Amino acid sequence: MKKIGLLLLVWLMHFGLSAQMVYIDPATGGGEDEITLFFNAAQGNKELVGASSVYVHHGVVTDNANGTAWKYVKGNWGQDDGIGKMTKIGTDLWQLKLSPNVRSYFGVPTAEKIYRISCVIRSADGSKKATMAAGNYGWGTVTTNQDIYINLNANAWISIDAPASSQLIASAGEK
């Protein structure tokens, strides 16, 4: 019975995620992880429902966790050149694997933190694009210009900025 309950929970979680217009797997992925970006054309404005090909024009945000400055951009807007072409995996469901990891895929130097994936999902010629209402969502943000920002796992990186001194002496077991 526990196995059936667990399978049902996994199925419901997958169904809940796939009902979103965009999502990543793993949902807790960070810049050092291989991530698959999913797009469900049956969600949002549905302009790409039935499309024969779908492209993602994408980059990363490296300035801060709420930033919107695109860097290390991949894709050529309005060109059917294969860059950012998503793979159809079901009726109106598309994916793009960022491999071997997000950092390598976009060519981000190791000194930079990667906070978000920025993207616009479009038709091959760029005449149609997937959009949804501007706002904050559990997975990220859609801005008023309809750019999509998918948050990456903030726990995938750390920043130590205290203490300011160069020496710290502690005994084993001290907190």
TIRO-2110 file (N, C-alpha, C; in Angstrom, 1 decimal):
// TIRO-2110
0.8, -1.2, 0.0, N, 1, A
0.0, 0.0, 0.0, CA, 1, A
0.9, 1.3, 0.0, C, 1, A
2.0, 1.2, 0.7, N, 2, A
2.9, 2.4, 0.8, CA, 2, A
3.4, 2.7, -0.6, C, 2, A
3.8, 1.6, -1.4, N, 3, A
4.3, 1.8, -2.7, CA, 3, A
3.3, 2.5, -3.6, C, 3, A
2.1, 2.1, -3.5, N, 4, A
1.0, 2.7, -4.4, CA, 4, A
0.9, 4.1, -4.0, C, 4, A
0.9, 4.4, -2.7, N, 5, A
0.8, 5.8, -2.3, CA, 5, A
1.9, 6.7, -2.7, C, 5, A
3.2, 6.1, -2.7, N, 6, A
4.4, 6.8, -3.2, CA, 6, A
4.3, 7.0, -4.7, C, 6, A
3.9, 6.0, -5.4, N, 7, A
3.7, 6.2, -6.9, CA, 7, A
2.7, 7.3, -7.2, C, 7, A
1.6, 7.3, -6.5, N, 8, A
0.6, 8.3, -6.7, CA, 8, A
1.1, 9.7, -6.4, C, 8, A
1.9, 9.8, -5.3, N, 9, A
2.5, 11.1, -5.0, CA, 9, A
3.4, 11.6, -6.1, C, 9, A
4.3, 10.7, -6.6, N, 10, A
5.2, 11.1, -7.6, CA, 10, A
4.4, 11.5, -8.9, C, 10, A
3.4, 10.7, -9.2, N, 11, A
2.6, 11.1, -10.4, CA, 11, A
1.9, 12.4, -10.3, C, 11, A
1.4, 12.7, -9.1, N, 12, A
0.7, 14.0, -8.9, CA, 12, A
1.7, 15.1, -8.9, C, 12, A
2.9, 14.9, -8.4, N, 13, A
4.0, 16.0, -8.4, CA, 13, A
4.3, 16.2, -9.9, C, 13, A
4.5, 15.2, -10.7, N, 14, A
4.8, 15.4, -12.1, CA, 14, A
3.7, 16.1, -12.9, C, 14, A
2.5, 15.7, -12.6, N, 15, A
1.3, 16.3, -13.2, CA, 15, A
1.3, 17.8, -12.9, C, 15, A
1.5, 18.1, -11.6, N, 16, A
1.5, 19.5, -11.2, CA, 16, A
2.6, 20.3, -11.8, C, 16, A
3.8, 19.8, -12.0, N, 17, A
4.8, 20.5, -12.7, CA, 17, A
4.5, 20.7, -14.2, C, 17, A
4.0, 19.6, -14.8, N, 18, A
3.8, 19.7, -16.2, CA, 18, A
2.6, 20.6, -16.6, C, 18, A
1.8, 21.0, -15.6, N, 19, A
0.7, 21.9, -15.9, CA, 19, A
1.3, 23.4, -15.9, C, 19, A
2.5, 23.6, -15.6, N, 20, A
3.1, 24.9, -15.7, CA, 20, A
3.6, 25.2, -17.1, C, 20, A
3.7, 26.4, -17.5, N, 21, A
4.2, 26.7, -18.9, CA, 21, A
5.7, 26.4, -19.0, C, 21, A
6.5, 26.7, -18.0, N, 22, A
7.9, 26.4, -18.0, CA, 22, A
8.3, 25.8, -16.7, C, 22, A
9.3, 24.9, -16.7, N, 23, A
9.8, 24.3, -15.5, CA, 23, A
11.1, 23.6, -15.8, C, 23, A
11.9, 23.4, -14.8, N, 24, A
13.2, 22.7, -14.9, CA, 24, A
13.2, 21.4, -14.1, C, 24, A
14.0, 20.5, -14.6, N, 25, A
14.2, 19.2, -13.9, CA, 25, A
15.7, 19.0, -13.8, C, 25, A
16.3, 18.8, -12.6, N, 26, A
15.6, 18.8, -11.3, CA, 26, A
15.2, 20.2, -10.9, C, 26, A
14.1, 20.3, -10.2, N, 27, A
13.5, 21.6, -9.8, CA, 27, A
14.5, 22.3, -8.9, C, 27, A
15.4, 21.6, -8.2, N, 28, A
16.4, 22.2, -7.3, CA, 28, A
17.7, 22.3, -7.9, C, 28, A
17.8, 22.3, -9.2, N, 29, A
19.1, 22.4, -9.9, CA, 29, A
19.7, 23.8, -9.8, C, 29, A
21.0, 23.7, -9.9, N, 30, A
21.8, 25.0, -9.8, CA, 30, A
22.8, 25.0, -11.0, C, 30, A
23.6, 26.0, -11.0, N, 31, A
24.6, 26.2, -12.1, CA, 31, A
25.5, 25.1, -12.4, C, 31, A
25.8, 24.3, -11.4, N, 32, A
26.7, 23.1, -11.6, CA, 32, A
26.0, 21.9, -12.0, C, 32, A
24.7, 21.9, -12.2, N, 33, A
23.9, 20.7, -12.5, CA, 33, A
23.5, 20.7, -13.9, C, 33, A
23.3, 19.5, -14.5, N, 34, A
22.7, 19.3, -15.7, CA, 34, A
21.2, 19.5, -15.5, C, 34, A
20.6, 20.4, -16.3, N, 35, A
19.2, 20.7, -16.1, CA, 35, A
18.5, 20.5, -17.4, C, 35, A
17.2, 20.1, -17.4, N, 36, A
16.4, 20.0, -18.5, CA, 36, A
15.3, 21.1, -18.4, C, 36, A
15.2, 21.9, -19.4, N, 37, A
14.2, 23.0, -19.4, CA, 37, A
13.0, 22.4, -20.2, C, 37, A
11.8, 22.5, -19.6, N, 38, A
10.6, 22.0, -20.2, CA, 38, A
9.7, 23.2, -20.5, C, 38, A
9.0, 23.1, -21.7, N, 39, A
8.0, 24.1, -22.1, CA, 39, A
6.7, 23.4, -22.5, C, 39, A
5.6, 23.8, -21.9, N, 40, A
4.3, 23.2, -22.2, CA, 40, A
3.5, 24.3, -23.0, C, 40, A
3.4, 24.1, -24.3, N, 41, A
2.7, 25.1, -25.1, CA, 41, A
1.2, 25.2, -24.8, C, 41, A
0.6, 24.3, -24.2, N, 42, A
-0.8, 24.3, -23.8, CA, 42, A
-1.1, 25.2, -22.6, C, 42, A
0.0, 25.8, -22.1, N, 43, A
-0.2, 26.7, -20.9, CA, 43, A
0.2, 28.1, -21.4, C, 43, A
-0.1, 29.1, -20.6, N, 44, A
0.2, 30.5, -21.0, CA, 44, A
-0.7, 31.0, -22.1, C, 44, A
-0.2, 31.8, -23.0, N, 45, A
-1.0, 32.3, -24.1, CA, 45, A
-1.3, 31.3, -25.2, C, 45, A
-0.6, 30.2, -25.2, N, 46, A
-0.9, 29.1, -26.1, CA, 46, A
-0.6, 29.4, -27.6, C, 46, A
0.2, 30.5, -27.9, N, 47, A
0.5, 30.8, -29.3, CA, 47, A
1.3, 29.7, -30.0, C, 47, A
2.0, 28.9, -29.2, N, 48, A
2.8, 27.8, -29.9, CA, 48, A
2.2, 26.5, -29.9, C, 48, A
0.9, 26.4, -29.5, N, 49, A
0.2, 25.1, -29.6, CA, 49, A
0.2, 24.6, -31.0, C, 49, A
0.6, 23.4, -31.2, N, 50, A
0.7, 22.8, -32.6, CA, 50, A
1.9, 23.2, -33.4, C, 50, A
2.8, 23.9, -32.8, N, 51, A
4.0, 24.3, -33.6, CA, 51, A
4.8, 23.1, -34.0, C, 51, A
5.4, 23.2, -35.2, N, 52, A
6.3, 22.1, -35.7, CA, 52, A
7.7, 22.2, -35.2, C, 52, A
8.1, 23.4, -34.7, N, 53, A
9.4, 23.6, -34.1, CA, 53, A
9.3, 24.7, -33.1, C, 53, A
10.0, 24.6, -32.0, N, 54, A
10.0, 25.6, -31.0, CA, 54, A
11.5, 25.9, -30.6, C, 54, A
11.8, 27.2, -30.4, N, 55, A
13.2, 27.6, -30.0, CA, 55, A
13.1, 28.3, -28.7, C, 55, A
14.2, 28.3, -28.0, N, 56, A
14.3, 29.1, -26.8, CA, 56, A
15.6, 30.0, -27.0, C, 56, A
15.3, 31.3, -26.9, N, 57, A
16.4, 32.3, -26.9, CA, 57, A
16.7, 32.5, -25.4, C, 57, A
17.9, 32.2, -25.0, N, 58, A
18.2, 32.1, -23.6, CA, 58, A
19.6, 32.5, -23.2, C, 58, A
19.7, 32.8, -21.9, N, 59, A
21.0, 33.2, -21.3, CA, 59, A
20.9, 33.0, -19.8, C, 59, A
21.8, 33.6, -19.1, N, 60, A
21.7, 33.5, -17.6, CA, 60, A
21.8, 34.8, -17.0, C, 60, A
21.4, 34.9, -15.7, N, 61, A
21.5, 36.1, -14.9, CA, 61, A
22.6, 35.8, -13.8, C, 61, A
23.6, 36.7, -13.8, N, 62, A
24.8, 36.5, -12.9, CA, 62, A
25.0, 37.7, -11.9, C, 62, A
24.1, 38.7, -12.0, N, 63, A
24.4, 39.9, -11.2, CA, 63, A
23.8, 39.8, -9.8, C, 63, A
22.5, 39.2, -9.7, N, 64, A
21.9, 39.0, -8.4, CA, 64, A
20.7, 38.1, -8.5, C, 64, A
20.2, 37.6, -7.4, N, 65, A
19.1, 36.7, -7.4, CA, 65, A
17.8, 37.2, -8.0, C, 65, A
17.6, 38.5, -8.0, N, 66, A
16.4, 39.1, -8.6, CA, 66, A
16.7, 39.9, -9.9, C, 66, A
17.9, 39.7, -10.4, N, 67, A
18.4, 40.4, -11.6, CA, 67, A
17.7, 40.0, -12.9, C, 67, A
17.8, 40.9, -13.9, N, 68, A
17.2, 40.7, -15.2, CA, 68, A
18.1, 40.9, -16.3, C, 68, A
19.4, 41.1, -16.0, N, 69, A
20.4, 41.4, -17.0, CA, 69, A
20.9, 40.1, -17.7, C, 69, A
20.5, 39.9, -18.9, N, 70, A
20.9, 38.7, -19.7, CA, 70, A
22.4, 38.7, -19.9, C, 70, A
23.1, 37.5, -19.7, N, 71, A
24.5, 37.4, -20.1, CA, 71, A
24.6, 36.0, -20.7, C, 71, A
25.7, 35.8, -21.5, N, 72, A
26.0, 34.6, -22.1, CA, 72, A
24.9, 34.0, -22.9, C, 72, A
24.3, 34.8, -23.8, N, 73, A
23.1, 34.5, -24.5, CA, 73, A
23.4, 33.5, -25.6, C, 73, A
22.4, 32.6, -25.8, N, 74, A
22.5, 31.6, -26.8, CA, 74, A
21.2, 31.8, -27.7, C, 74, A
21.3, 31.7, -29.0, N, 75, A
20.2, 31.8, -29.9, CA, 75, A
20.3, 33.0, -30.7, C, 75, A
19.7, 32.9, -31.9, N, 76, A
19.7, 34.1, -32.8, CA, 76, A
18.2, 34.3, -33.1, C, 76, A
17.7, 35.4, -32.7, N, 77, A
16.2, 35.7, -32.7, CA, 77, A
15.8, 35.6, -34.2, C, 77, A
14.7, 34.9, -34.4, N, 78, A
14.0, 34.8, -35.7, CA, 78, A
14.8, 33.9, -36.7, C, 78, A
15.8, 33.2, -36.3, N, 79, A
16.5, 32.4, -37.2, CA, 79, A
16.3, 30.9, -36.9, C, 79, A
16.0, 30.1, -37.9, N, 80, A
15.8, 28.7, -37.7, CA, 80, A
17.1, 28.0, -38.0, C, 80, A
18.1, 28.2, -37.1, N, 81, A
19.5, 27.8, -37.3, CA, 81, A
19.9, 26.6, -36.3, C, 81, A
18.9, 26.1, -35.6, N, 82, A
19.2, 25.0, -34.7, CA, 82, A
19.7, 25.4, -33.3, C, 82, A
20.1, 26.6, -33.1, N, 83, A
20.6, 27.1, -31.8, CA, 83, A
19.4, 27.3, -30.9, C, 83, A
19.3, 26.5, -29.8, N, 84, A
18.2, 26.7, -28.9, CA, 84, A
16.9, 25.9, -29.3, C, 84, A
17.1, 25.1, -30.3, N, 85, A
15.9, 24.3, -30.8, CA, 85, A
15.5, 23.3, -29.8, C, 85, A
14.3, 23.3, -29.4, N, 86, A
13.8, 22.3, -28.4, CA, 86, A
13.3, 21.0, -29.0, C, 86, A
13.3, 19.9, -28.3, N, 87, A
12.9, 18.6, -28.7, CA, 87, A
11.5, 18.4, -28.3, C, 87, A
10.7, 18.0, -29.2, N, 88, A
9.3, 17.7, -28.9, CA, 88, A
9.2, 16.3, -28.2, C, 88, A
8.6, 16.2, -27.0, N, 89, A
8.5, 15.0, -26.3, CA, 89, A
7.1, 14.5, -26.0, C, 89, A
6.1, 15.3, -26.5, N, 90, A
4.7, 14.9, -26.3, CA, 90, A
3.9, 16.0, -27.0, C, 90, A
2.6, 15.8, -26.9, N, 91, A
1.7, 16.8, -27.5, CA, 91, A
1.9, 18.2, -26.8, C, 91, A
2.5, 19.1, -27.6, N, 92, A
2.7, 20.5, -27.1, CA, 92, A
3.7, 20.5, -25.9, C, 92, A
4.5, 19.5, -25.7, N, 93, A
5.5, 19.5, -24.6, CA, 93, A
6.9, 19.4, -25.2, C, 93, A
7.8, 20.3, -24.9, N, 94, A
9.1, 20.4, -25.4, CA, 94, A
10.1, 20.4, -24.3, C, 94, A
11.4, 20.0, -24.7, N, 95, A
12.5, 20.1, -23.7, CA, 95, A
13.8, 20.5, -24.4, C, 95, A
14.7, 21.0, -23.6, N, 96, A
16.0, 21.3, -24.0, CA, 96, A
16.9, 21.0, -22.8, C, 96, A
17.9, 20.1, -23.0, N, 97, A
18.9, 19.7, -22.0, CA, 97, A
20.0, 20.7, -22.0, C, 97, A
20.3, 21.2, -20.8, N, 98, A
21.5, 22.1, -20.6, CA, 98, A
22.6, 21.2, -20.0, C, 98, A
23.5, 20.8, -20.9, N, 99, A
24.4, 19.7, -20.5, CA, 99, A
25.8, 20.1, -21.0, C, 99, A
26.9, 19.7, -20.3, N, 100, A
26.9, 18.8, -19.1, CA, 100, A
26.4, 19.5, -17.8, C, 100, A
26.4, 20.8, -17.8, N, 101, A
25.8, 21.5, -16.7, CA, 101, A
25.5, 22.9, -17.2, C, 101, A
24.8, 23.7, -16.4, N, 102, A
24.4, 25.0, -16.8, CA, 102, A
25.6, 25.9, -17.1, C, 102, A
26.6, 25.9, -16.2, N, 103, A
27.8, 26.7, -16.4, CA, 103, A
28.5, 26.4, -17.7, C, 103, A
28.7, 25.2, -18.0, N, 104, A
29.4, 24.8, -19.2, CA, 104, A
28.6, 25.1, -20.5, C, 104, A
27.3, 24.8, -20.4, N, 105, A
26.4, 25.0, -21.5, CA, 105, A
26.5, 26.5, -22.0, C, 105, A
26.4, 27.4, -21.0, N, 106, A
26.4, 28.9, -21.4, CA, 106, A
27.8, 29.4, -21.4, C, 106, A
28.8, 28.7, -21.0, N, 107, A
30.2, 29.2, -21.0, CA, 107, A
30.5, 30.3, -19.9, C, 107, A
29.9, 30.1, -18.7, N, 108, A
30.0, 31.1, -17.6, CA, 108, A
31.3, 30.8, -16.9, C, 108, A
32.2, 31.8, -16.7, N, 109, A
33.4, 31.5, -15.9, CA, 109, A
33.1, 31.1, -14.5, C, 109, A
34.0, 30.3, -13.9, N, 110, A
33.7, 29.8, -12.5, CA, 110, A
33.6, 30.9, -11.5, C, 110, A
34.2, 32.0, -11.7, N, 111, A
34.2, 33.1, -10.8, CA, 111, A
32.8, 33.8, -10.6, C, 111, A
31.9, 33.5, -11.6, N, 112, A
30.6, 34.1, -11.6, CA, 112, A
29.5, 33.2, -11.0, C, 112, A
28.6, 33.7, -10.2, N, 113, A
27.5, 32.9, -9.7, CA, 113, A
26.4, 32.9, -10.8, C, 113, A
25.6, 31.9, -10.9, N, 114, A
24.5, 31.8, -11.8, CA, 114, A
23.2, 31.7, -11.0, C, 114, A
22.4, 32.8, -11.0, N, 115, A
21.2, 32.9, -10.2, CA, 115, A
20.0, 32.4, -11.0, C, 115, A
19.9, 32.7, -12.3, N, 116, A
18.7, 32.4, -13.0, CA, 116, A
19.0, 32.1, -14.5, C, 116, A
18.0, 31.4, -15.1, N, 117, A
18.1, 31.2, -16.5, CA, 117, A
17.1, 32.3, -17.1, C, 117, A
17.5, 33.0, -18.1, N, 118, A
16.6, 34.0, -18.7, CA, 118, A
16.2, 33.4, -20.1, C, 118, A
15.0, 33.6, -20.5, N, 119, A
14.6, 33.0, -21.8, CA, 119, A
13.3, 33.6, -22.4, C, 119, A
13.2, 33.5, -23.7, N, 120, A
12.0, 33.8, -24.4, CA, 120, A
11.8, 32.5, -25.3, C, 120, A
10.6, 31.9, -25.3, N, 121, A
10.4, 30.8, -26.1, CA, 121, A
9.6, 31.2, -27.3, C, 121, A
10.0, 30.8, -28.5, N, 122, A
9.5, 31.4, -29.7, CA, 122, A
9.3, 30.4, -30.8, C, 122, A
8.6, 30.8, -31.9, N, 123, A
8.5, 30.0, -33.1, CA, 123, A
9.8, 30.1, -33.8, C, 123, A
10.0, 29.3, -34.8, N, 124, A
11.3, 29.3, -35.6, CA, 124, A
11.6, 30.6, -36.2, C, 124, A
10.6, 31.3, -36.7, N, 125, A
10.9, 32.6, -37.3, CA, 125, A
10.7, 33.8, -36.3, C, 125, A
10.4, 33.5, -35.1, N, 126, A
10.3, 34.6, -34.1, CA, 126, A
9.0, 35.4, -34.1, C, 126, A
8.0, 35.0, -35.0, N, 127, A
6.8, 35.8, -35.1, CA, 127, A
5.8, 35.5, -34.0, C, 127, A
6.0, 34.4, -33.3, N, 128, A
5.1, 34.0, -32.1, CA, 128, A
6.0, 33.7, -31.0, C, 128, A
5.5, 34.0, -29.8, N, 129, A
6.3, 33.7, -28.6, CA, 129, A
5.4, 33.3, -27.4, C, 129, A
5.8, 32.4, -26.6, N, 130, A
5.1, 32.0, -25.4, CA, 130, A
5.1, 33.0, -24.4, C, 130, A
4.0, 33.4, -23.9, N, 131, A
3.9, 34.4, -22.8, CA, 131, A
2.9, 34.0, -21.8, C, 131, A
3.0, 34.7, -20.7, N, 132, A
2.0, 34.6, -19.6, CA, 132, A
2.0, 35.9, -18.8, C, 132, A
1.1, 36.1, -18.0, N, 133, A
0.9, 37.3, -17.2, CA, 133, A
2.2, 37.6, -16.4, C, 133, A
2.6, 38.9, -16.4, N, 134, A
3.7, 39.3, -15.7, CA, 134, A
3.5, 39.0, -14.2, C, 134, A
4.5, 38.6, -13.5, N, 135, A
4.4, 38.4, -12.1, CA, 135, A
5.4, 37.4, -11.5, C, 135, A
5.4, 37.2, -10.2, N, 136, A
6.3, 36.3, -9.6, CA, 136, A
5.5, 34.9, -9.4, C, 136, A
6.2, 33.9, -9.8, N, 137, A
5.7, 32.5, -9.7, CA, 137, A
6.6, 31.7, -8.8, C, 137, A
6.2, 30.6, -8.4, N, 138, A
7.1, 29.7, -7.5, CA, 138, A
8.4, 29.4, -8.2, C, 138, A
8.4, 29.3, -9.5, N, 139, A
9.6, 28.9, -10.2, CA, 139, A
10.5, 30.1, -10.7, C, 139, A
9.9, 31.3, -10.6, N, 140, A
10.7, 32.5, -11.1, CA, 140, A
9.7, 33.6, -11.4, C, 140, A
10.1, 34.4, -12.4, N, 141, A
9.4, 35.7, -12.7, CA, 141, A
9.2, 35.8, -14.2, C, 141, A
8.0, 36.4, -14.6, N, 142, A
7.8, 36.9, -15.9, CA, 142, A
7.7, 38.4, -15.8, C, 142, A
8.5, 39.1, -16.6, N, 143, A
8.5, 40.6, -16.5, CA, 143, A
7.5, 41.2, -17.5, C, 143, A
7.3, 42.5, -17.4, N, 144, A
6.3, 43.2, -18.2, CA, 144, A
6.6, 43.1, -19.7, C, 144, A
7.9, 42.9, -20.0, N, 145, A
8.2, 42.8, -21.5, CA, 145, A
8.1, 41.3, -21.9, C, 145, A
7.7, 40.5, -21.0, N, 146, A
7.4, 39.0, -21.2, CA, 146, A
8.6, 38.1, -21.2, C, 146, A
9.7, 38.6, -20.7, N, 147, A
10.9, 37.8, -20.6, CA, 147, A
10.6, 36.9, -19.4, C, 147, A
11.1, 35.6, -19.5, N, 148, A
10.9, 34.6, -18.5, CA, 148, A
12.3, 34.4, -17.7, C, 148, A
12.2, 34.4, -16.4, N, 149, A
13.4, 34.2, -15.6, CA, 149, A
13.1, 33.0, -14.6, C, 149, A
13.9, 31.9, -14.8, N, 150, A
13.7, 30.7, -14.0, CA, 150, A
14.8, 30.7, -12.9, C, 150, A
14.3, 30.7, -11.7, N, 151, A
15.3, 30.7, -10.6, CA, 151, A
16.0, 29.4, -10.5, C, 151, A
17.3, 29.5, -10.2, N, 152, A
18.1, 28.3, -9.9, CA, 152, A
18.2, 28.1, -8.4, C, 152, A
18.7, 27.0, -8.0, N, 153, A
18.8, 26.7, -6.6, CA, 153, A
19.8, 27.6, -5.9, C, 153, A
19.4, 28.5, -5.0, N, 154, A
20.3, 29.4, -4.3, CA, 154, A
21.2, 28.7, -3.4, C, 154, A
20.9, 27.4, -3.0, N, 155, A
21.8, 26.6, -2.2, CA, 155, A
22.9, 26.0, -2.9, C, 155, A
22.9, 26.2, -4.2, N, 156, A
24.0, 25.6, -5.1, CA, 156, A
25.3, 26.4, -5.0, C, 156, A
25.2, 27.6, -4.4, N, 157, A
26.4, 28.4, -4.2, CA, 157, A
26.3, 29.0, -2.9, C, 157, A
27.5, 29.4, -2.4, N, 158, A
27.6, 30.1, -1.1, CA, 158, A
28.5, 31.4, -1.2, C, 158, A
28.2, 32.3, -0.4, N, 159, A
29.1, 33.5, -0.3, CA, 159, A
29.4, 33.8, 1.1, C, 159, A
30.7, 33.8, 1.4, N, 160, A
31.2, 34.1, 2.8, CA, 160, A
31.7, 35.5, 2.8, C, 160, A
31.0, 36.4, 3.5, N, 161, A
31.5, 37.8, 3.6, CA, 161, A
31.7, 38.2, 5.0, C, 161, A
31.6, 37.3, 6.0, N, 162, A
31.9, 37.6, 7.3, CA, 162, A
32.5, 36.4, 8.0, C, 162, A
33.5, 36.4, 8.8, N, 163, A
34.1, 37.7, 9.4, CA, 163, A
35.0, 38.3, 8.4, C, 163, A
35.2, 39.6, 8.6, N, 164, A
36.1, 40.4, 7.8, CA, 164, A
37.6, 40.1, 8.0, C, 164, A
37.9, 39.7, 9.2, N, 165, A
39.4, 39.4, 9.4, CA, 165, A
39.8, 38.2, 8.7, C, 165, A
41.1, 38.1, 8.5, N, 166, A
41.7, 37.0, 7.8, CA, 166, A
42.0, 35.8, 8.6, C, 166, A
41.8, 35.9, 10.0, N, 167, A
42.1, 34.7, 10.8, CA, 167, A
40.8, 34.4, 11.6, C, 167, A
40.6, 33.1, 11.8, N, 168, A
39.5, 32.7, 12.6, CA, 168, A
40.1, 31.5, 13.4, C, 168, A
40.0, 31.5, 14.7, N, 169, A
40.5, 30.4, 15.5, CA, 169, A
39.4, 29.8, 16.3, C, 169, A
39.2, 28.5, 16.1, N, 170, A
38.1, 27.9, 16.8, CA, 170, A
38.6, 26.5, 17.2, C, 170, A
38.1, 26.0, 18.4, N, 171, A
38.4, 24.7, 18.8, CA, 171, A
37.3, 23.7, 18.3, C, 171, A
37.7, 22.5, 18.2, N, 172, A
36.8, 21.5, 17.7, CA, 172, A
35.5, 21.5, 18.5, C, 172, A
34.4, 21.4, 17.9, N, 173, A
33.1, 21.4, 18.6, CA, 173, A
32.5, 22.7, 19.0, C, 173, A
33.3, 23.8, 18.8, N, 174, A
32.8, 25.2, 19.1, CA, 174, A
31.8, 25.6, 18.0, C, 174, A
30.8, 26.4, 18.5, N, 175, A
29.8, 26.9, 17.5, CA, 175, A
30.0, 28.4, 17.4, C, 175, A
END
